[in-house]
Amino acid sequence: MFPMKKAYIILPLLLLILFIGLNMDAEAQCAMCRAQLETADNAGADAKNTGINSGILYLMLFPYILIAFIAFLWYRSSQKSKQQANA
């Protein structure tokens, strides 16, 4: 049973390292942002494009963190209830 617990710890850590190490620039914009950036791109404003893309990625991060936190609490609660049922 001990090696399985190790896998539950090691696998997420390896995935985290993989995702951090293989980061790529994402271009996820709404239609309005894309239109604004295309107009700005014609004027040669590359720093503005990078700033908006970074801001969008920053805003996308928090819902995923919230979902992961809720999943962790749910998992921990189910583990505690299993331990209490076995005791």
Order of alpha helices (4+ residues) and beta strands (2+ residues): alpha-alpha-alpha
